[in-house]
Amino acid sequence: MFGACYANKRVLVTGHTGFKGSWLTFWLHRLGAEVCGLALPPEGEFAHFTLLGLPVRSEFADIRDRESVLRIMKDFRPEIVFHLAAQPLVRQSYCEPVETFAVNVMGTVHVLEACRQTPTVRAIVAVSSDKCYENREQLQGYRETDAMGGYDPYSASKGCMELAAASYRRSFFNNADYGKTHHALLASARAGNVIGGGDWAPDRLVPDIMKAAAAGKPAEIRNPRATRPWQHVLEPLGGYLQLGQKLLNGEVRFADGWNFGPADDGVITVGEAAADLAKHWDAIRLVCNPPENAPHEANLLRLDCAKARRELKWHGTWSPREAFARTAGWYRDFYRNGVLDTETDWKDYVASAEKENLDWTR
């Protein structure tokens, strides 16, 4: 996979104890990479990273602490950095806007600055969000050239993160100067709503439904008509890793912004997504209960991923129905039998991608 480019590579992953970060760290470990994670300690007794028990180096630090980030970066001397650490919740951003901007914007700047001061770094993939775009509730998907923005503090912080990354790319990692004044390439990646096993964050649809099912309670659905781009977590991770491969290979044109989202059939309502999950675990019960005076959340959001399909030959492998089935099955098996389906899901996903003959499977 990925031309064996990650074997024995020193890879630093920020946010490795989180949901997406733990799945990425798992995949990198399977690829033979020497991984160092930089993140806050995992939270909760069922933290996915803790359950995986991966033999990787973990540095527990806050990316708001510039000196700690720089110290860890210089000590580990990574060749590629995947930056995923973030405050990832819209509703929490209303309660903690200062923290959200501090983590998502200045934390990103600290990581990029540490990369700039570490000569071994040759590639950086900074992971943002589909919410980084100025949301106009439009039917067509947002393209990489559309304006950054954001209504709520979380979305705005992700738009600011993208602007910071673009500034660092122009100012310090300029593509035109690659191989002359610097030797690192920087890309940013924006994914849709990712689902999969091991996510226990509050105020997210899947974790809320699964925790309620495990407790024998109905799950409250806040906004059943909101439309989102749903995809299994392994889908964008394959895109991030492929992007990292291109940067490590010195392919300058890939140092840019990229969307990794599902096809049109993956853009469905929250209510439909919840109903699909319920088909695969009989303990799931749903009740619609929109709260009064709820903070604003976007109703319609989708990505245009034509650029990734055209230039990276990347596209989704699992249908939304397969993603919902895998996700519900992961939690069902974990809560009922204590079984972790992470490796099984990963192997099956790779096999599906190989049948699709995706470029990164070679």
C-alpha angles and dihedrals in degrees: 000000000000089000089290087282094142097053108119091352118140104239125183117202119190114205092024093151093059129087101270093029093056092051091048092048090050091052094047091050089053088051091058098252124152099236130198117185125205115194148106114288114278114269128223133019092272099048107155094224091053092047091052093056093203117187095233132126113263124197111188108209140128116251087219085071100083096188094052092050091050093046093052092045094051093045096050095037097205123201093208133021127205108195111203103139110123149131092258106185128096097201093046089054089064090055096041108026096152092052090046093054092041093054100037099039110024092031088057091048090052091052093047092046091050089051090051090054094047110079095198093066110103101161137031128187111189111195117215130162142258085248091070090088124089097258113223094170088245126163097229119078122256116256127213090254094056121109122276117235143122139201100212124049093255095053092042091050090054090050088051090048090056091050090050091050091048090050092051090048092053097039105038109006098038111172092221091057097047110133092016112062097004141015104211133094123205127204132171126214130204121195135183128237105318122204135183142114123312101040112127100158116140122249094026122121101232099042091045092051094046096046090049092049091050090051093048093246133123117256118235115229110209104189112013095172096055111113121221139171105248125198139154113263092244091063099069092034089063087052093049091050092047090050090050090051091055092049093048088052089056095246097157099192091068092063093099142085119299137189120216110185141134128275119264093276088064093060102090139137126277089244092055091047092051091049091051091052090050091059090069103047121040091204091069114104123175135204126180110229114158107194121234118249091010116175116260118277125175115261099200128035133156138154131227105222098177091118093058091045092049103040104025095031085229125149139149118283105191121059117235089254090055090047092052092046092050092046096049090043092053093055094040092054093044097049095040102039108008089245120151111214095185097108093042092051091047094050092047091048093051090048090052091049091050090054088052088051093228113184095241093060091071 
